């Protein structure tokens, strides 16, 4: 019913920047909150940032001031601008989309972000 696809990951040096994008595709449902989560090797998946369809945002403390989440509601697309990247930001970044009214969470397959010299 819903397909979630991320892109934009890659290898970047410390202090560098990346922009991730994610599109949730559905023909039958309305997308509500979208967000980004990440999972580093040996660690649990953690919230990075979320944004509602109205534009409210929420960030993990570890990325506040460095990452920015935004969205294009018309395209059900969410972006994550990663700035001042640190090696500890290295992880697989997953996009999440929640359905309005119907409930349910949908996840993308993830995109790898590697921060290394």
Secondary structure as the mmCIF struct_conf table of DSSP 4:
data_model
#
loop_
_struct_conf.conf_type_id
_struct_conf.id
_struct_conf.beg_label_comp_id
_struct_conf.beg_label_asym_id
_struct_conf.beg_label_seq_id
_struct_conf.end_label_comp_id
_struct_conf.end_label_asym_id
_struct_conf.end_label_seq_id
STRN STRN1 UNK A 2 UNK A 7
STRN STRN2 UNK A 10 UNK A 12
TURN_TY1_P TURN_TY1_P1 UNK A 14 UNK A 15
STRN STRN3 UNK A 18 UNK A 26
BEND BEND1 UNK A 27 UNK A 28
STRN STRN4 UNK A 31 UNK A 39
TURN_TY1_P TURN_TY1_P2 UNK A 41 UNK A 42
BEND BEND2 UNK A 43 UNK A 43
STRN STRN5 UNK A 46 UNK A 51
TURN_TY1_P TURN_TY1_P3 UNK A 53 UNK A 54
STRN STRN6 UNK A 57 UNK A 59
TURN_TY1_P TURN_TY1_P4 UNK A 61 UNK A 66
STRN STRN7 UNK A 67 UNK A 72
HELX_RH_3T_P HELX_RH_3T_P1 UNK A 73 UNK A 75
TURN_TY1_P TURN_TY1_P5 UNK A 76 UNK A 76
STRN STRN8 UNK A 77 UNK A 82
BEND BEND3 UNK A 84 UNK A 84
HELX_RH_3T_P HELX_RH_3T_P2 UNK A 87 UNK A 89
STRN STRN9 UNK A 91 UNK A 99
TURN_TY1_P TURN_TY1_P6 UNK A 100 UNK A 102
STRN STRN10 UNK A 105 UNK A 107
STRN STRN11 UNK A 111 UNK A 115
#
